[in-house]
């Protein structure tokens, strides 16, 4: 079985605990097994364990206090911790009174917050696991990545279609239904259909609500659940020095994985060209930017810029220091510069980049045209934004 060397560095000082969040199947459990092979692990996906600790969370304290000191010298891993929110009171006590160290792993902090669970008041650092990124894969096969996505199991499978469909149609719906906000299965199914055509576009909540037969408030709630469960993210508009010609209120929504997005939209790419390829290519670059931002702990905003006349820059980083336009073209011509030149004239960014499929780097009017592989190499080499 292929093992990927993950970029995430859970480098914890002695007695420091951590939350590790991320969508299911991104590799959290595998990563923790490899990093902490001698740790005690409580996996609450096991039904018997879940039932016991849900009914009697104090069992954790009693069992750990009965362990030998050498067994407690490594972080104690609680996997799928959101399934047993009350256990965090016991974790809190063990951290404060016995100096134990925990890694609390899960897919949704929302469930803990909703149940008013003890989030340890800053005693646990927060980390996030993303799908695979280019430096973890090595020689990234572009069409393979766009079709299969970068969830490790999906990327490696030849019969990935079934796995993608099961994830998109079963697990993602299960996450929303678990939140208890909807029992309207037909409406929610229509919402998922809407994700297929609205993904990566400026979000019109009213139109989607009308298509789904529900109100806009409920549509917003569905989206927020996907964000809170690490299944998607908002990209907000860049609004510095706004005018009537700039879109300032409506965000874009992107699912966490390009393969899942392709499954929901019914997309299957055969060639590295066309509008659907372009959307997937743009999404992949966002995945890399988001993972880089998280793993390097930089926390810079990732926004987009668009005018009502259609001029656009796909990603504006930080306070506007870096403008990135993603073009799937093999040859960048004059019309491809219109959006990024307009942004540069208005906001004077430090760096302007067009990411594309050209084979060789070049520069036009202080705008760098970068082959996508070179862009990703520079990104992970800390040469794009610091």
Secondary structure, 3 states (H helix, E strand, C coil): CCCCCCCCCCCCCCCCEEEEECCCCCCHHHHHHHHCCCCCEEECCCHHHHHHHHHCCCHHHHHHHCCCHHHHCCCEEEECHHHCCCHHHHHHHHHHHHCCCEEEEECCHHHHHHCCCCCHHHCEEEEECCCCCHHHHCCCCHHHHHHHCCCHHHHHCCCHHHHHHHHHHHHHHHHHHHCCCCCCHHHHHHHHHHHHHHCCCECCHHHHHHHHCCCHHHHHHHHHHHHHCCCEEEEEECCCCCCCCECCCCCEEEECCHHHHHHHHCCCCCCCCCHHHHHHHHHHHHHHHHHHHHHCCCCCCEEEEEECCCCEEEEEECCCCEEEEECCCCCCCHHHHHHHHHHHHHHCCCEEEEEECCCCCEEECCEEEEEHHHHHHHHHCCCCCC
